[in-house]
Amino acid sequence: MSWVWRILGGAVLFAAGAAMRGASNESEKRAAYDEGMEKGKAEAAARMRELQEKIERAAARHADQKMLHEFYVNAAAIGFAMAGCDGTVRVAEKECILEFIAGISKHLIPNDIKELLDNLCLTPPDFDDAMLYAERLGRDNWEFIDDILTVVSEADGDGNEHERDFLLKWRAYKADQFEGVPA
């Protein structure tokens, strides 16, 4: 009889051990599952942070690009105002303005901005309207405005009386806006 109890006892112990291993495997599986879930959540969170950063960078680039396009339009408006003060904007003046403002990137200007620039060239603002564009550019760009006005006045020769008057008005405008600004 002892050998029967040994067999039965061994079977019971075997079954108990298997059950324990099964329970252990289940808890291991559950722990692995939970760990995987946590790791997946962490990876998803990291991907979401990365995506958010990309969106923020794209939004910043868009804002920067929008500011650049506004700069092009404002600066061109001032140049076209001077170029057109004698009645028409000559081709040489238009090319100088666009080259000066956008340089080699002028071919990368979006079509809607090109249309705005073409419209400004066809119907240039008068001096007072040009000063509204100058205000949008801000005082820190006055040196740039000085440069573009010089380039425009030299684009088709030595400049004419209307362009010289425009420059005098510009200098007076600067002097009126802020004391101590060289005219």
Disulfide bonds with the S-S distance in Angstrom:
none
